[in-house]
Amino acid sequence: MVAVAGADGRLNAHEVGLIRKVYQDETGHSVDVSGIFRAVQAYATRRDVLAELSGVAGSMSAEVKEKIIRAAYLTLLADGRIAGEEFKTLKDIAAALHVSAHQFQAIIEDAEQNLGEGPD
């Protein structure tokens, strides 16, 4: 999520709010705004999220991969505009997770159909 949020070089309140909610929902722990900003900055300047995801993709279930892609896609939509670099980052994340183009498209379509429900 932070990789997609920072892909366009901008981070807004809607993206931060979504990241906080998903993190809380998935982990049961809260994260403050400064933690999100630090994470975005770390991934933007020093870390290779794609290499990290690719390295652990084999140990992830299809459900976890889907949650990652869905949450990242919703983060991409949070600011009301889709920057080309953000969508490219999302597709690169799917590839790093070894998610096929067909699976990726199905996840995106499902997320779009369920936008009002928010992330699981």
Buried (B, 14 or more C-beta within 10 A) or exposed (E): BBBBBBBBEEBEEBBBEBBBBBBEEBEEEEBEEEBBBEBBBEBBEEBEBBEEBBEEBEEBEEEBBBBBBBBBBBBBBBBEEEBEEBBEBBBBBBBBBEBEEEBBEEBBEEBEEEEEEEBE
